[in-house]
Amino acid sequence: MKRINYLASFLFAAIILSSCGGLDKMKEEASNVKYNVTPKVLEMHGGKVKYAITGDIPAEWFNKSCTAEFTPVYKFNGEEVKLESKIYQGEKVEGNNKVIAFETGGSIDFAGEFEYKEAMRVGELEMRVVATLKDKSLDLGTLKLADGVISTPLLVMIDPMPITFGDNFQRVLAESKNADIHYMIQRSDVRKTELTSEDVKELEAFVKESVETANKKFKGIEISAYASPDGPETLNEKLSAERKKSADQYLAKVVGKTKMSKEDATAIYQMKSTAEDWDGFKKLVEASTIQDKDLILRVLSMYSDPVVREKEIKNISATYKVLADQILPQLRRSEIVVNIEKTGFSDEQILDFAINKPDTLNIEELLYAGKLAQTNEDKAKIYAAATVKYPTCFRAWNNLGYANMMLKNLTDAKANFDKANELKANDPIITNNLGVIALLNGDKENAQKLFLSATDAGNSVDYNLGIIKIMDGEYEAAVNYFQNHTTFNTALAMLLAGKNDSAMKTIDAVEGDNAMNYYLKAVIAARIGNEGVVLENLKTAIEKKAELKELAKTDLEFRTFLANEVFKALVE
């Protein structure tokens, strides 16, 4: 009996030792499990880090009676993110997990993504494994799989483009004034009563002001003299010519024609006479309510000979008296038109008035002055003055918003754009600018909606949408939106889309001596494998912006240069 008890105890101990020994063996040989991570260096795109992990389990490693839980973990800055784990089981375990054969081994795989945090640039992806046999568990250890996260998309410049409204400023403006001098039948002298008519007095005042104002000059003076289509044509020819002459004599005194050179007078004056004004006659009849109106117009359409026309119309005896009293006197006239050019203020004057005496200027001059201003402070002052003088002008409010935005006064800028939108709702330029404010305030979703509603505002909207596409990790779409822009972001989008050569050409063409341009060029060169260009541009970038030293030190875009002595000297 004692022998039997001893044998049972021995077998139980052997089983226990065998079980523990199985897990110990797995721990000792855990390094034989070979892992592969895709991508080899983790990358952030669209705010997330995607990963895929595969593992090859060697033969005769996975105990037939155990289970093992594999847990990927990303550790960074004292924190860690445990990713989705998986449990695998040996051949003798009853369960629904994937089986790993003892004799042949097998494979494990993981795929997923996690939210990116800025501190994750420096960190480690590792695999933790815990095996369990019956009620015993053993930590098989932790194996590092990858270093850090490449976050190059975060280099995107959040520099959306606002849009201003243009002006309708014209430095040289055309002005004109006209008057009619009427004559008695078969007369060509200018009566004094005609010179007191309202239109003639206004013409004289207009001419006087033009003569006395330095920035006004005569551009053209037209005299058209007419005779009514009654009476002999030869008489009417003489009358219209004499009326032209008398009108010229009158106007010469008003304008001061005798003071002009012959060349100036010839260039300015245009005079003509019309013996019988049938066109004027037709227009007046058409506009009248006289009896037999249609019959008269039919005569005009049927006959072109003036003698026949006059004869046929006189045959309409009852109506002809009305024509003689109401229509024909209006045709015995000289029409005078004076055209001048008014030259506005110079750019220097406009800018000075806009800042110091804005009430001197009209809205177009103020908007033009805002464009002339060299500083955003002056622009804001000018546009603010425009909103005071013209409070219902949506262009002024929008442009004030632009100036405030450039001054980083986002709260004021939004209020300005909101006012502009109130005055002209859903205008694409204003809508774009509201999107710019939303993006700068971190509201990417609303910004995108606004930009998509503002595409009629032009290429600036495309640029703004391109920024969002980089942020979302949609790099081909970003490249497409940037096609009309040569900027840092354009080159960045090309790089992220795998177009390294195009990215290099673009960054070379970007204007400006910005440190980030050199930094991005170094990143592009690192991907191409051009060591000289990497080190040269990284050196320039750090010289221009010392903070880039820390960025470069931990930027895994430069991982192949970590042992390079020149690189180490640059980032130390």
ZAMARGU-4260 file (C-alpha; in steps of 0.2 Angstrom, whole numbers, plus 5000, padded with zeros to 4 digits):
<rodrens>
0) 5000/5000/5000 | 5014/5012/5004 | 5022/5008/4988 | 5007/5013/4978 | 5005/5029/4987
5) 5023/5033/4984 | 5021/5030/4966 | 5006/5041/4964 | 5015/5055/4973 | 5030/5053/4961
10) 5019/5053/4946 | 5010/5069/4952 | 5026/5078/4955 | 5033/5073/4938 | 5017/5080/4930
15) 5019/5097/4939 | 5038/5098/4935 | 5034/5093/4917 | 5021/5107/4916 | 5032/5120/4923
20) 5046/5114/4913 | 5036/5116/4897 | 5032/5135/4901 | 5050/5138/4906 | 5056/5131/4890
25) 5044/5142/4880 | 5051/5157/4890 | 5069/5152/4887 | 5066/5150/4868 | 5054/5165/4866
30) 5067/5175/4857 | 5065/5161/4843 | 5048/5168/4838 | 5052/5180/4824 | 5041/5195/4822
35) 5038/5207/4807 | 5030/5224/4808 | 5023/5233/4793 | 5027/5247/4791 | 5044/5244/4798
40) 5044/5261/4806 | 5026/5266/4811 | 5018/5281/4803 | 5005/5293/4807 | 4992/5297/4794
45) 4976/5306/4797 | 4978/5306/4815 | 4980/5287/4817 | 4994/5275/4817 | 4991/5259/4808
50) 5001/5243/4811 | 5002/5225/4805 | 5012/5212/4815 | 5015/5194/4809 | 5025/5181/4820
55) 5032/5165/4815 | 5031/5152/4829 | 5045/5139/4827 | 5043/5120/4828 | 5043/5112/4845
60) 5040/5128/4855 | 5021/5130/4858 | 5017/5118/4872 | 5002/5106/4866 | 4993/5109/4883
65) 4995/5128/4885 | 4987/5144/4879 | 4997/5160/4876 | 4991/5178/4875 | 5000/5190/4864
70) 4998/5208/4867 | 5006/5222/4856 | 5009/5238/4867 | 5015/5255/4862 | 5025/5263/4876
75) 5030/5282/4875 | 5034/5296/4888 | 5030/5285/4903 | 5013/5280/4895 | 5007/5265/4886
80) 4993/5260/4874 | 4989/5241/4875 | 4983/5236/4858 | 4971/5222/4854 | 4978/5205/4860
85) 4975/5188/4854 | 4975/5171/4862 | 4982/5156/4853 | 4981/5138/4860 | 4991/5121/4859
90) 4984/5106/4851 | 4977/5098/4866 | 4968/5113/4873 | 4949/5113/4870 | 4944/5131/4864
95) 4940/5142/4850 | 4957/5150/4848 | 4969/5147/4833 | 4979/5132/4836 | 4998/5132/4835
100) 5005/5114/4831 | 5019/5108/4842 | 5028/5099/4828 | 5027/5112/4814 | 5024/5128/4823
105) 5013/5141/4815 | 5010/5159/4813 | 5001/5173/4822 | 4995/5190/4815 | 4988/5207/4821
110) 4982/5222/4812 | 4974/5238/4819 | 4976/5256/4822 | 4977/5268/4837 | 4975/5287/4840
115) 4991/5297/4838 | 4997/5308/4852 | 5011/5321/4849 | 5022/5312/4862 | 5022/5296/4852
120) 5035/5302/4840 | 5048/5294/4852 | 5042/5277/4859 | 5043/5258/4856 | 5031/5245/4850
125) 5033/5229/4859 | 5025/5212/4861 | 5021/5205/4878 | 5017/5186/4879 | 5009/5177/4894
130) 5007/5158/4893 | 4995/5148/4904 | 4996/5129/4907 | 4981/5123/4918 | 4980/5136/4932
135) 4998/5142/4931 | 5003/5157/4921 | 5021/5163/4916 | 5026/5179/4908 | 5037/5174/4893
140) 5044/5191/4892 | 5043/5207/4881 | 5051/5209/4864 | 5054/5226/4856 | 5047/5226/4838
145) 5049/5244/4832 | 5055/5262/4837 | 5044/5277/4837 | 5032/5284/4824 | 5035/5295/4809
150) 5024/5310/4810 | 5029/5319/4794 | 5011/5324/4790 | 5011/5335/4805 | 5023/5347/4796
155) 5008/5353/4786 | 5007/5372/4788 | 4989/5377/4793 | 4990/5393/4783 | 4973/5394/4774
160) 4971/5408/4762 | 4958/5421/4765 | 4951/5431/4751 | 4948/5450/4749 | 4935/5458/4738
165) 4942/5470/4725 | 4938/5488/4721 | 4931/5496/4706 | 4943/5511/4708 | 4946/5521/4692
170) 4958/5535/4693 | 4952/5543/4677 | 4933/5545/4676 | 4922/5551/4661 | 4909/5564/4665
175) 4897/5573/4652 | 4883/5586/4651 | 4872/5590/4637 | 4859/5604/4633 | 4848/5608/4618
180) 4846/5626/4610 | 4830/5627/4601 | 4827/5640/4586 | 4812/5648/4579 | 4806/5642/4562
185) 4818/5647/4548 | 4829/5656/4561 | 4847/5652/4567 | 4850/5665/4580 | 4852/5660/4598
190) 4838/5668/4608 | 4842/5675/4625 | 4827/5665/4632 | 4836/5649/4627 | 4851/5653/4637
195) 4840/5654/4653 | 4834/5636/4651 | 4838/5624/4665 | 4849/5612/4654 | 4859/5626/4647
200) 4862/5634/4664 | 4868/5617/4670 | 4879/5615/4655 | 4887/5632/4658 | 4890/5628/4676
205) 4898/5611/4672 | 4910/5619/4659 | 4914/5633/4671 | 4919/5620/4685 | 4929/5610/4672
210) 4939/5625/4667 | 4943/5630/4685 | 4947/5612/4691 | 4965/5607/4688 | 4961/5588/4687
215) 4948/5590/4674 | 4951/5592/4656 | 4940/5593/4640 | 4939/5576/4631 | 4927/5580/4618
220) 4914/5593/4613 | 4900/5589/4601 | 4888/5600/4592 | 4874/5593/4581 | 4863/5605/4573
225) 4846/5600/4564 | 4832/5608/4554 | 4814/5601/4554 | 4809/5591/4539 | 4797/5604/4532
230) 4801/5617/4519 | 4813/5616/4505 | 4828/5604/4507 | 4841/5618/4501 | 4834/5630/4514
235) 4835/5617/4528 | 4853/5613/4523 | 4857/5631/4525 | 4848/5633/4541 | 4856/5618/4550
240) 4873/5624/4545 | 4869/5641/4552 | 4862/5634/4568 | 4878/5624/4570 | 4888/5640/4568
245) 4878/5650/4580 | 4879/5636/4593 | 4898/5635/4591 | 4899/5654/4593 | 4889/5653/4609
250) 4899/5638/4616 | 4916/5645/4611 | 4913/5660/4624 | 4908/5647/4637 | 4922/5635/4635
255) 4935/5648/4630 | 4939/5641/4613 | 4949/5656/4608 | 4962/5651/4622 | 4964/5634/4615
260) 4977/5630/4602 | 4971/5625/4585 | 4977/5607/4587 | 4967/5606/4604 | 4952/5613/4596
265) 4953/5602/4581 | 4955/5587/4593 | 4941/5591/4604 | 4927/5598/4593 | 4916/5588/4583
270) 4902/5597/4573 | 4889/5591/4561 | 4873/5597/4554 | 4858/5588/4547 | 4847/5596/4535
275) 4831/5587/4538 | 4829/5577/4554 | 4818/5563/4549 | 4825/5551/4562 | 4821/5563/4576
280) 4804/5566/4568 | 4800/5547/4568 | 4805/5545/4587 | 4794/5560/4592 | 4779/5553/4583
285) 4782/5536/4590 | 4782/5543/4607 | 4767/5554/4604 | 4748/5551/4606 | 4743/5562/4591
290) 4729/5556/4579 | 4734/5547/4563 | 4750/5542/4572 | 4751/5525/4563 | 4747/5533/4546
295) 4761/5545/4548 | 4773/5531/4552 | 4767/5521/4537 | 4771/5535/4526 | 4789/5536/4533
300) 4791/5517/4530 | 4784/5518/4512 | 4793/5533/4505 | 4812/5537/4507 | 4811/5553/4496
305) 4809/5568/4508 | 4799/5578/4496 | 4786/5564/4494 | 4786/5561/4513 | 4782/5579/4516
310) 4769/5580/4503 | 4760/5564/4509 | 4761/5570/4527 | 4754/5587/4523 | 4739/5578/4515
315) 4734/5573/4532 | 4727/5590/4535 | 4720/5588/4552 | 4735/5580/4559 | 4748/5591/4551
320) 4743/5606/4561 | 4747/5596/4577 | 4764/5591/4570 | 4768/5609/4566 | 4763/5615/4584
325) 4770/5600/4594 | 4783/5590/4585 | 4792/5601/4572 | 4797/5615/4584 | 4807/5601/4595
330) 4817/5597/4579 | 4824/5614/4576 | 4838/5613/4588 | 4857/5611/4591 | 4862/5597/4603
335) 4878/5601/4613 | 4887/5587/4623 | 4903/5592/4633 | 4913/5577/4638 | 4927/5579/4651
340) 4940/5567/4660 | 4942/5569/4679 | 4959/5562/4685 | 4958/5556/4703 | 4970/5557/4718
345) 4987/5549/4716 | 4991/5533/4725 | 5001/5543/4738 | 4986/5555/4741 | 4974/5541/4742
350) 4984/5532/4755 | 4987/5548/4765 | 4969/5552/4765 | 4963/5535/4769 | 4974/5534/4785
355) 4972/5553/4790 | 4956/5559/4782 | 4945/5544/4777 | 4930/5555/4775 | 4938/5563/4760
360) 4937/5546/4750 | 4923/5536/4742 | 4921/5517/4745 | 4930/5512/4730 | 4945/5524/4734
365) 4945/5517/4752 | 4945/5499/4746 | 4959/5503/4734 | 4969/5511/4748 | 4967/5495/4758
370) 4976/5486/4744 | 4990/5500/4743 | 4993/5499/4762 | 5010/5490/4766 | 5006/5484/4784
375) 4991/5474/4790 | 4989/5488/4804 | 4986/5501/4791 | 4975/5489/4781 | 4964/5486/4797
380) 4963/5505/4800 | 4958/5509/4782 | 4945/5495/4781 | 4938/5500/4798 | 4936/5518/4792
385) 4927/5511/4777 | 4914/5501/4788 | 4911/5517/4798 | 4907/5527/4783 | 4899/5513/4773
390) 4891/5502/4786 | 4881/5492/4774 | 4896/5488/4762 | 4900/5469/4764 | 4916/5471/4755
395) 4923/5483/4768 | 4918/5471/4782 | 4925/5456/4774 | 4942/5465/4770 | 4942/5471/4788
400) 4941/5453/4793 | 4955/5449/4782 | 4966/5462/4790 | 4962/5456/4807 | 4965/5438/4803
405) 4982/5443/4797 | 4985/5452/4813 | 4980/5436/4822 | 4964/5444/4829 | 4953/5429/4825
410) 4939/5434/4837 | 4937/5451/4828 | 4940/5443/4811 | 4926/5431/4814 | 4914/5445/4819
415) 4919/5455/4804 | 4916/5440/4792 | 4899/5436/4801 | 4894/5454/4798 | 4899/5453/4779
420) 4889/5437/4778 | 4874/5445/4786 | 4875/5459/4773 | 4877/5446/4759 | 4873/5428/4764
425) 4882/5414/4756 | 4894/5424/4745 | 4908/5411/4741 | 4922/5423/4746 | 4914/5427/4763
430) 4910/5408/4765 | 4928/5404/4762 | 4934/5416/4775 | 4923/5409/4788 | 4930/5392/4784
435) 4948/5399/4786 | 4943/5405/4804 | 4935/5388/4808 | 4951/5379/4802 | 4962/5391/4812
440) 4951/5388/4827 | 4953/5369/4825 | 4936/5365/4818 | 4941/5355/4803 | 4924/5347/4800
445) 4915/5364/4799 | 4929/5372/4789 | 4928/5358/4776 | 4909/5360/4774 | 4912/5379/4772
450) 4926/5377/4759 | 4916/5365/4749 | 4902/5378/4748 | 4914/5391/4742 | 4923/5383/4727
455) 4917/5397/4716 | 4928/5409/4725 | 4943/5402/4716 | 4960/5393/4718 | 4962/5399/4736
460) 4948/5387/4741 | 4957/5373/4733 | 4972/5377/4743 | 4962/5377/4759 | 4954/5360/4755
465) 4972/5353/4751 | 4977/5357/4769 | 4962/5347/4775 | 4966/5332/4764 | 4984/5332/4771
470) 4977/5332/4789 | 4965/5318/4784 | 4979/5307/4776 | 4972/5309/4758 | 4988/5314/4750
475) 4983/5311/4731 | 4968/5322/4734 | 4979/5335/4742 | 4991/5335/4727 | 4976/5338/4716
480) 4969/5352/4726 | 4987/5360/4726 | 4990/5359/4707 | 4989/5378/4705 | 5000/5382/4720
485) 5019/5380/4722 | 5020/5380/4741 | 5028/5371/4756 | 5012/5361/4758 | 5012/5356/4739
490) 5029/5348/4741 | 5024/5340/4757 | 5008/5332/4749 | 5019/5326/4735 | 5031/5318/4747
495) 5017/5310/4757 | 5010/5303/4741 | 5026/5295/4736 | 5031/5307/4723 | 5048/5311/4729
500) 5056/5319/4714 | 5041/5330/4711 | 5042/5335/4729 | 5060/5340/4727 | 5057/5350/4712
505) 5042/5359/4720 | 5051/5364/4736 | 5066/5370/4726 | 5053/5382/4717 | 5045/5388/4733
510) 5049/5407/4736 | 5056/5413/4752 | 5070/5409/4764 | 5060/5399/4777 | 5068/5387/4788
515) 5054/5374/4786 | 5058/5374/4767 | 5075/5368/4771 | 5069/5355/4783 | 5057/5348/4771
520) 5070/5347/4758 | 5081/5337/4770 | 5067/5325/4773 | 5064/5323/4755 | 5083/5320/4752
525) 5083/5307/4766 | 5069/5297/4757 | 5078/5298/4741 | 5095/5293/4750 | 5105/5309/4746
530) 5116/5311/4761 | 5124/5327/4755 | 5108/5336/4752 | 5101/5330/4769 | 5115/5337/4779
535) 5117/5353/4769 | 5098/5358/4771 | 5097/5352/4789 | 5111/5363/4793 | 5103/5378/4785
540) 5086/5374/4793 | 5094/5373/4811 | 5104/5389/4808 | 5088/5398/4804 | 5077/5390/4817
545) 5087/5382/4832 | 5071/5373/4838 | 5072/5362/4823 | 5088/5354/4831 | 5077/5344/4843
550) 5064/5340/4830 | 5078/5332/4819 | 5086/5323/4833 | 5070/5312/4836 | 5063/5312/4818
555) 5064/5295/4811 | 5065/5301/4794 | 5083/5303/4798 | 5085/5286/4806 | 5098/5280/4794
560) 5109/5295/4798 | 5109/5293/4817 | 5127/5286/4817 | 5133/5299/4805 | 5145/5311/4814
565) 5140/5326/4804 | 5122/5323/4808 | 5126/5320/4827 | 5135/5336/4827 | 5121/5346/4820
570) 5108/5339/4832 | 5119/5339/4848
</rodrens>
